[in-house]
Amino acid sequence: MRILFVHPNYRSGGAEIAGTWPPAWVAYLTGHLRQAGFDDIHFIDAMTDNLTDADLAKQIEEVAPDVVGVTAITPSIYRAEDVLKIAQDVVPRAVRVMGGVHATFMYKQVLSEAPWVDVIVRGEGEEICTELMLAIEDGRFPAERHKIKGLAFTDNDQIVATPAASTVKDLSKIKPDWSVLEWSKYIYIPLGTRVAIPNLARGCPFTCSFCSQWKFWRDYRVRDPKDVVDEIEDLVDNHGVGFFILADEEPSINKKKFVAFCQELIDRGLPDRVKWGINTRVTDIYRDRDLLKFYRKAGLVHVSLGTEAAAQMKLDVFNKETKVEENKEAIRLLREADILVEAQFIVGLDNETPETLEETYQMAWDWQPDLANWSMYTPWPFTPLFQELKDQVEVFDFSRYNFVTPIMKPAAMERGELLDGVMNNYRRFYMKKALFHYPWRGTGFRRRYLLGCLYAFLKAGVGRTFYDLGKVGYTGPQSKHKLDFHFDETRTIAEAQMDDWEASADKAAKAAERREAVKAQTIERKRDFKMPNGARVKACGGGTQQMEDV
């Protein structure tokens, strides 16, 4: 049986300005399918190749697959639906499959607006997808589709969701096949090297109100660090990867496993050959303040820090449980360890004003991170914060839910004014960094990395791909009242489907993880370590501790 996976062509001028990112999902699914005996697997990266629909149709027809599979996050959902519509036209006998976080929770809307989608894989894909492919190969699909857990489909005009499947419990079986990707395409611009996005852990034990990851993955699980380093060694040796970013929401939650991961990298001599970055939280930086130089020795060179917002009231809304002064201290600790730090700010909630935007700029400059990023608040339709704010949401065109488009309109600002304020922050921050910091501070790797980041920003700015500026018509402050965000106003609100989501086994596991999340994790915590302002360290979601050090 011939299987074709397609990554939809969706761009927003956000994360992709830093390079071309390898779609890790296809490697993880392909690896699991190969273990089950499937060896005729093909992949088309329509995004990286920037394929038109006509070109994509031609390539799909040439492959002549028996199954076409696609994934989608919320902003790419319509393009993913388009891929399967093209497949219906050119290979009508192929089974059309969709997966990903958006289809998992919004399957009723997807199946209603795209009836050509044969089946949706809900949740963690490896085991469900493999069982589905075996059923298709054996001729048991669609007759026995009701027997497979974790699916959604239309049957006699009725939308059906089978019981939720359990999450993958034995993570040693997760063995991605990175050879399915054409590695010469995936370059990280700041370092001019091939880039990968491997996975150390799945899920998160905490419950940030704006985040959907803890809902999608359900229970928090960490892979064996040696298995992950095996994977990274393969990426370096066989695919020429020189930089990777761990895909985890917060890979340092489990300190013991994260330290073991770093030590394994060092023991194999990999830091001399590959550098890497992570996303993490202020609390983890404080917890590991004495280990930061060890992390740098392991090759960690870039930390994206979830400071989230400068105004303290916003931090409270997001359940981040940190104080603004703590963010500044965490940035200082990272820079002292020679780790480049990127501060992430979320802007665009109802209470945003020109003054709060200015405050984020002043704080960013005061804190002196190496990089700063302002993201528009994007209300994922399956998060708790969306449920609280949905009466204020006016835009239901999911193609614009991309962190760069102002979906929410602040009470005191127009959307164009908000975008212009964010651009003003970017202009001032990076102009001053370019003139007074990047070329003159530091030598060797740090200087080369920062100048590479500046080049990526300039390239996207000149091409007007950054933040979708070209598409919306932004040319500077003079255009802020004339912008067209191209919202599809025919789109209406759709409710997420989560009541049936958790398998009973996962409910018990989740409850246990929540209990673990409030226990002492480290010796430092047992010493009742406090933040500089005297506050006790709290975890994402409001707990007084993070994961136990097990």
ZIJONOR-V75614 format. One line per field, one symbol per residue. ss: DSSP state (a for helix, b for strand, c for the rest). phi: phi as a letter, one per 30 degrees, with the letter a starting at -180 (. if undefined). psi: psi as a letter, one per 20 degrees, with the letter a starting at -180 (. if undefined). A space follows every 10 residues. Layout:
ss=???
phi=???
psi=???
//
This chain:
ss=ccbbbbbccc ccccaaaabc cccaaaaaaa aaaaaccccc bbbbbccccc ccaaaaaaaa aaacccbbbb bccaaaaaaa aaaaaaaaaa ccccbbbbbc aaaaacaaaa aaacccccbb bcccaaaaaa aaaaaaaccc ccccaaaccc bbbbbccbbb bccccccccc aaaccccaaa ccaaacbbcc ccbbbbcccc bbcccccccc ccaaaaaccc bbccaaaaaa aaaaaaaaac bbbbbccccc ccccaaaaaa aaaaaaacca aaccbbbbbb caaaaaaccc caaaaaaccb bbbbbbbbcc caaaaaaccc cccaaaaaaa aaaaaacccb bbbbbbbccc cccaaaaaaa aaaaaaaccc bbbbbbcccc cccaaaaaaa aacccccaaa cccccccccc ccccaaaaaa aaaaaaaaaa aaaaaaaacc cccaaaaaaa aaaaaaaaaa aacccaaaaa aaccccaaac cccccccccc cccccccccc cccaaaaaaa aaaaaaaccc ccaaaacccb cccccbcccc cccccccccc
phi=.ccbcbcddb bbicddddlc cdddeddddd eddddcjdbc cbbbcddddh ddddddeddd dddhdcbccb badedcdddd ddeddddddc bddddcbbbj dddeccdddd dddbddddac ccjededddd ddddddddid ccecdddcdi cbacbhicdc bdeddddddc ddddbdcddd ccdddcbdee cibdbbbdbc bbiadcbedc ccdddddicd bcddedddde dddddddcbi dcabbddeda dceddddddd dddddddcid ddcbcabbca ceddddeced cdddddddjd bbcccddiad deddedddid ibcddddddd dddddddicd bcccccbjde cdbedddddd dddedddhdd bbbccddbde dbceddddcd dcdccbdddc dbiccdddce dcbddddddd ddddddeddd dddddcbedc cibidedddd dddddddddd dddhddhidd dcidbkedcd ccdbdhdddd dbdbddcbdc dddedddddd dddddddccd cbdedddheb dedjdddbce jjddbcdddb
psi=ppppqpoqnp qikdhihiao ppnhhhgggg ghhhhjjpim prppnhghil prhggggggg hhhmrhppqq rprghjghhg hhghgghhhh mhiqpopqar hghgikhggg hgimiiohqp ooaphghggg hghhhghiji pihkhiipqk rqrpoljppp prqpqqrohn iiionqniii qnhiinpogh ikrqqrmrpg rpapirlphi qighgghfqp pprphhgghg ghhghggijk pipqppiqhn ijgngghggh gghggghjjh hiiprrrrpa qghhgggkhi ihhghhhiio ippopmhgqg phhhhhhikh krqhhhgghg gggghhjkpp pppppprjrh jprhghghgh ghgghghlrh qqpoppponp ikqhhghhjh iipipkniij mjiipngpoq hjqqhhhggh gghhgggggh ghghhifgii orrcgggggh hhgggggggh ghikhpkkhh hikpjahijh jjqoilpoii prqpqqoihj gpqhhhgggg gghhghijrp hrhhhhjlpq rhjiqqpqrp iiqirbqqn.
//
